[in-house]
Amino acid sequence: MSAQKRILVVPISKKVEALRMATGLTLLDDQVTVAVWGEMPDAPEAAEQLEALEFVEVPLARLDRDMDGLAERIINSDMVYFV
């Protein structure tokens, strides 16, 4: 059995798809974190994925305009997905 990986998902242009990916990655039993830059779409699809991520206790960090903290999150991750 392999060690648990730290996965960071950063939704940029396809935010709902990135949230969907993050939700699916939780099935691998790895540590998943989502760092959102900008606003999330006000759509039922986004709300559904955010609810699922909250249910499985995936941390959701909001990045400010300068993306403070993103570099540290990248360094501390084994895999990073920008979607």
Secondary structure, 3 states (H helix, E strand, C coil): CCCCCEEEEECCCCHHHHHHHHHHHHHHCCEEEEEEECCCCCCHHHHHHHHHHHHCCCCEEEECCCCCCHHHHHHCCCEEEEC
